[in-house]
Amino acid sequence: MKQHAILLADYLYDLRRFARHSAFGKDPEREARHLQARLMIAAHGIEKGLSFARFEPRRGLGKLRNALAHMRRHRALGLPEDDAAYLMARDAIVHYRRKHAEQGVDIADLFEGEEHLFEMEGEAASSIRTLERGSLTDAEREALRKGMLSRASIREFGDEPMTAEQVRAVVTDALSTPSVCNRQGFRAHYTLDRAVIDAALAHQNGNSGFGARVPGLLVVTCTQTIFRTPAERNQAFVDGGLFSMSLMLALTAHELGGCPLNWSASHRQDMALRGAVSIPEDEAIIMMIAFGPLPDVALAAGSRRYDLDTYLSELTRRERG
Ligand SMILES: Cc1cc2nc3c(=O)[nH]c(=O)nc-3n(C[C@H](O)[C@H](O)[C@H](O)COP(=O)(O)O)c2cc1C
C-alpha cells in the first residue's frame, strides 16, 4: 500500500509540473515562452510542405496564417526578431511566396499589411536542405558506423583538463537531434567544477565507485513550455532522450568518454536536485551524463546484448473479430 501511495505522489508531482509549466491551457497571446513554440510549429509546418517534391499551390494556408498571426504577436510583445523561430518563419514565408511566384500563382492577398516581411528577402536563408545520395563516401559511412559501435559507457577518465570550449563543441554537434515539430526543447547544463559535480551527484543513485572521480557532468533536461496538449505529457522524455544519445555520440566523436546516469527519481529526489543546482523550474530532468577525457585504455563493462530477434520482429495487422 505504501508503495502505491509513493507512486501516486510521484505521478501527482509530474502532473502538477506539466500543468504549471507546459502551454496546456495557457494563452499564447499572453505568454512569450509559449508563443515561441507556436511560431516554431507553424514555421515547421510551412517548411515541411515546401520539402515535398510535389508542389501544391496554396497548400498549408492554415499554417501560414498561424505563422503570420504569431509573428504579429511576437513583434507586439517586442520580442527579438533574430530569434530562431521568428527567422525560420520569415524564411519559410519568403520561400513559400517565391515558390508560388515561380509557378505563376498569385498569393499577394495572403500578405496584405505584411509586405515588410519581404524587405529583407535577400537575407532569407533557404528553408530547404538538399541531401544527396552518395554525398557520404563509403569510407565516411563506415567511419560513422564504427564511431557509433565504439561508444560505450565510460566510468574511468583521463586527467588532462577539459575546457568549456570542448563542451560547446560537443553540444553544438548534438543540436542535430530531431525533435517534435522541431520544437527543440532539450537543454544541457554542464559543469567542470568538482563542488558542483558532487552537489549534483549526491542526489543520483548510480555513480557509486566512480562519481567522485568524474571530471565533467551534464544534466540533460527538456523544457515543458513547448508542449500544448495532454497527449504531449511524456514528449519531454522522448526528445530529451534522443538529445542524450546525440550527446553521447558527440562525446565519442570528440574523443571524450561519457556515462549516462539515470534520473529515475522520486519527486523528493527531483526537488532535492533542484534545490542543489541551477536547473530552471520549467525543465523536466531527463538524465545526467558523466563525461571526461578518454584514458589511453578505457575499461568498459561488456554489456552483452540479447539475440537480434529479441528486439526485432515484423509488425503485422491483427485480424479482427
Ligand atoms: C538512461 C540510462 C541511465 C543509466 N544510468 C546509469 C547509472 O546510473 N550508472 C551507471 O553506471 N550506468 C548507467 N547507465 C549505463 C548503462 O549501464 C549502460 O548503458 C548499459 O550497461 C549498456 O552499456 P554501454 O552503454 O557500454 O553500451 C545508464 C544508461 C542509460 C541509457
The ligand as an SDF file (V2000), in Angstrom:
LIG
                    3D

 31 33  0  0  0  0  0  0  0  0999 V2000
   19.0520    6.1880  -19.2200 C   0  0  0  0  0  0  0  0  0  0  0  0
   20.2660    5.4420  -18.7290 C   0  0  0  0  0  0  0  0  0  0  0  0
   20.6270    5.5160  -17.4180 C   0  0  0  0  0  0  0  0  0  0  0  0
   21.8000    4.9260  -16.9640 C   0  0  0  0  0  0  0  0  0  0  0  0
   22.1590    5.0720  -15.6710 N   0  0  0  0  0  0  0  0  0  0  0  0
   23.3410    4.5960  -15.2520 C   0  0  0  0  0  0  0  0  0  0  0  0
   23.7760    4.8730  -13.9220 C   0  0  0  0  0  0  0  0  0  0  0  0
   23.0890    5.4980  -13.1360 O   0  0  0  0  0  0  0  0  0  0  0  0
   25.0040    4.4160  -13.5650 N   0  0  0  0  0  0  0  0  0  0  0  0
   25.8240    3.7300  -14.4180 C   0  0  0  0  0  0  0  0  0  0  0  0
   26.9340    3.3570  -14.0320 O   0  0  0  0  0  0  0  0  0  0  0  0
   25.4260    3.4660  -15.7010 N   0  0  0  0  0  0  0  0  0  0  0  0
   24.2110    3.8940  -16.1300 C   0  0  0  0  0  0  0  0  0  0  0  0
   23.8040    3.6620  -17.4140 N   0  0  0  0  0  0  0  0  0  0  0  0
   24.6830    2.9570  -18.3350 C   0  0  0  0  0  0  0  0  0  0  0  0
   24.2010    1.5330  -18.6410 C   0  0  0  0  0  0  0  0  0  0  0  0
   24.5490    0.6880  -17.5990 O   0  0  0  0  0  0  0  0  0  0  0  0
   24.8140    1.1120  -19.9720 C   0  0  0  0  0  0  0  0  0  0  0  0
   24.3360    1.9700  -20.9900 O   0  0  0  0  0  0  0  0  0  0  0  0
   24.4810   -0.3030  -20.3590 C   0  0  0  0  0  0  0  0  0  0  0  0
   25.0470   -1.2210  -19.4740 O   0  0  0  0  0  0  0  0  0  0  0  0
   24.9860   -0.6240  -21.7730 C   0  0  0  0  0  0  0  0  0  0  0  0
   26.3700   -0.4370  -21.8370 O   0  0  0  0  0  0  0  0  0  0  0  0
   27.0650    0.5470  -22.8730 P   0  0  0  0  0  0  0  0  0  0  0  0
   26.4890    1.9150  -22.6330 O   0  0  0  0  0  0  0  0  0  0  0  0
   28.5160    0.4890  -22.5560 O   0  0  0  0  0  0  0  0  0  0  0  0
   26.7470    0.0650  -24.2370 O   0  0  0  0  0  0  0  0  0  0  0  0
   22.5990    4.1950  -17.8650 C   0  0  0  0  0  0  0  0  0  0  0  0
   22.1950    4.0890  -19.2020 C   0  0  0  0  0  0  0  0  0  0  0  0
   21.0770    4.7260  -19.6210 C   0  0  0  0  0  0  0  0  0  0  0  0
   20.6900    4.6290  -21.0760 C   0  0  0  0  0  0  0  0  0  0  0  0
  1  2  1  0
  2  3  1  0
  2 30  2  0
  3  4  2  0
  4  5  1  0
  4 28  1  0
  5  6  2  0
  6  7  1  0
  6 13  1  0
  7  8  2  0
  7  9  1  0
  9 10  1  0
 10 11  2  0
 10 12  1  0
 12 13  2  0
 13 14  1  0
 14 15  1  0
 14 28  1  0
 15 16  1  0
 16 17  1  0
 16 18  1  0
 18 19  1  0
 18 20  1  0
 20 21  1  0
 20 22  1  0
 22 23  1  0
 23 24  1  0
 24 25  2  0
 24 26  1  0
 24 27  1  0
 28 29  2  0
 29 30  1  0
 30 31  1  0
M  END
$$$$
